[in-house]
Amino acid sequence: MTQDADNASLPAVEVKPKSRSWVGISALFIVLVGVLLATLDYAQLQSDINVKLMRFFRDLSRSKAHRRLHNKSNALVTVVMGREEMLPISEPDDSTPTFTEKELLFYDGVHEPLAPLYLAIKGRVYDVSQGARHYAPGRSYHSFLGRDATRAFGTGCMKPECLISSVVGLSERELREVNRWVELYEHHDRYTFVGVLRSSPVNDVVELAMMEHTALQAASEHERSLRGDERAADGAAPPSASRLSERARELYNARDLDGAMAHWSAALLLVGE
């Protein structure tokens, strides 16, 4: 039997072209992935990851303190889940050393390389020299040294404008983060409480101004929301304390408690109470 005869006896096989629909779907998927990657803010993503890692390792150290002081075997779980009972923080007394902001800057690892490494949080100064591999110049946490960076501890923002002591406008969650950092430094087995920052009259004035601005802004935003007006009232004269109080009473009588509280807070700050 010839080769041609063998081929003739085989059934014909129909060869179908590739489905164009799958090609189109694949191309669309690639385009969508490209658009998604193009819209990602890699800097912000990296910042968010760094904050989460910092807080995880902080809580890991805090859990060791909880286990050491209270002999709790499940300390890590409760701390990471945010269900822990906060450890006590010592109160400074008349014998506690004090520092000015200028004096604290001396301990940033740059101005005097041989000096201890100090940082402050909520006005409390801690010696973190034994953690130099984290806090020395060029290391991840060096920005905290030589200053009170309470706001950065609460928000996770490491920009220069965030490395300040003010907590004006921070949420309850952010204030809890600040307290967790305080607990870390207070009970860490390698860090030491060494003193407190002396209050600066200039900082007090700035803090009050920030509080007034935040309160007035909240009251103004509430008024705009009531009017359905999203435009900012730039250039408008700030309301007086008496007008804010009057408006607070009106809102209270209208059972708008949030609005009333916003206006009363602004009024009290303006009159200095």
Steps between C-alpha positions, in 0.01 A plus 500: 500500500638835398555804731232691310251221561577506874445876518176471310365253753554738799206718603531867410585726794352847501753759625320789671665841530582627849213666673529874459288556813772361730762716333283805556439415865872446560585833338235678707634340820853614419376855437306507827803374696712767335252773593484374859877495535524848350256641757672350803682744726808292572641755745179498704480121479855467631424749777189305605699175508774662711244631750338158536839334549604759760180446695528121475853494643395756761214275610731199498724682752199616700371144525833395650458768768142387569615139527796593720299718739173304510610149401241488222568224250255646246639854523597516132149417381327752726749776417486448124120484515493825698323340798776543753477691825753781482792483742535788751720799416704658778423858600790748505566688824700802610825302479444396138758660265364748246612591150436789267447430131845643428660275762320193365633568151852440637411129530400437137817308415617772261576812703711298744574149367629375837191611695217257589205472263185664637150541364182642647135402477215676681765711671677196647869454413648153449855376452498257206879470467486120530285495190760686293465256212147639456549863610854601397545742207404331177276245674123462468400676823761777506243768413350459849820599679565837663137612487149430620338333198175395667292577194711275277466213748122534479458545127796309357583806288878554488498827309672794674168673565380190688803473729348731761347469845152630416214251510234749387252331269620144560232233512437273796671218311808713438514608865488132600797437272690777682428337836619164370832655403529661843441159658771348280765750610387500863520122545762398246786313670764701311352851499496737796281791606737792566284809539234729361491794261444842649196669357579771248282815505539525124384143452202560729393797289542301179308207646211727601498659156487157336216395728307817422556451127388136516190582705399792278558288191276226640226753575531655153492162328187409695331823389594434137366145522168633630481739204619236255782737406834325442689822429760612752434829671847641433534864593188498715534656844499239780186505716513643850470288814154644571379416150640148528324449835173633361526268202583208731178561694302510178646170387446345842133600496478347153646178650815526288735399784810456283463848356431649841813341648715622211380859548526493879856363482601780266336761723672375816840503331448856381421624849796304641316247717 
